[in-house]
Amino acid sequence: MNTYSDICLASSAGPLPFGEIFDLDRLRRSLRKPVLEWSDVKSLPPRLSLDAPSSVEQFGCWSTRPPHEKEPFLAHNLLHHLGLDISYTRLPEYIRQDPSLAAHSHIALMPLAQKIYSLNPLTHSGDEILMAPSPHGAKLSPNNHLACFDFMYYASVGTQPYEWQSSWSPVWRHIGRYLEFTEPIIDIVKGYVRRALQVITYELPPFITVHARRGDFVHQCWDVPSQCLAPLSAYVRKVKEIQGAIFVKFGIKVTEVLITSDETDLAFWKEVQAEGWKYIDHVAERTLDQYGEWYVPIIDIVAQSMGIGFVGSIDSTVSIVSAHRVEDWNQGITRMVNWGGRE
């Protein structure tokens, strides 16, 4: 398992060990397979250190980038932290979901598996082209013992792009659903939620969580920027739908609503307060000072997974995965709100 290195955070956040957030022991038991982190195989400096490990390994990796992209997807800070010097070879076009589309970023996992399989891999003459030498000048081809890739966001098992958005996605059903959070993270977040909901008992009451992604969405509606973001009232309607569905399914009335959002407009949060919804105040909680940059979004994401109902934003990766968690982990009910002037 790689460490987290998020392009949405400042480089000062440093990489985050995967096992600090996700319970890898449970994952190993569920999959009945070994799962390793880099720290299991080599000594690494502290995650906020600017130093590199004493040993630097050189590898050849694959790039999934389409032909019009001239450079691989590089995570400089992460590779420096891990002490890796990587050369990249471009994957052939037949691993794409639709090889006829030159600019297509989506790749298919089955031909990719055939390509990297250690025994008799699928190979055609001239299909391995060096895309970029390593920072130290090495020009290594990928080997049969360690497969590594620069970017796997657009990978799917079948022929449908963004397959992982669906609850039937094999990647979610067979792996993602078993990636539960660690007990220390859960305990921290329960404390945050307890304070946000103003609950004095140890046990949390049933509640509905909302993820209203807004920050970057406004820049994706060039034709109707003033109408791009869904109003809070759209989330209110979906919450009411869920409240009714929860009563039918569980026979309980859920009134507590916890909203998370990247919205910075104070007018939005005044609307939230007027609605009687609660939210985690990371400034008052001093989350950044106590835990660092990573934990601001992580606490929100873990909190989203704790609801018996969830309302998210269509096309948001965070919303999609949180909805899967609520449905599978809590047998909860979920809805999505559209944006960009769409209904």
Secondary structure by P-SEA (a helix, b strand, c coil): ccccccccccccccccccccccaaaaaaaaacbbbbccccccccccccccccccbbbbbbbbbcccccccccccaaaaaaaaccbbbbbbccccccccccccccccccaaaaaaaacccccccccccccccccccccccccccccbbbbcccccccccccccccccccccccccccccccccaaaaaaaaaaaaaaacccccccccbbbbbbcccccccccccccccccccaaaaaaaaaaaaaaaaaaccccccbbbbbcccccaaaaaaaaaacbbbbcccccccccccccccaaaaaaaaaaaccbbbbbcccaaaaaaaaaaaccccccbbbbbccccc
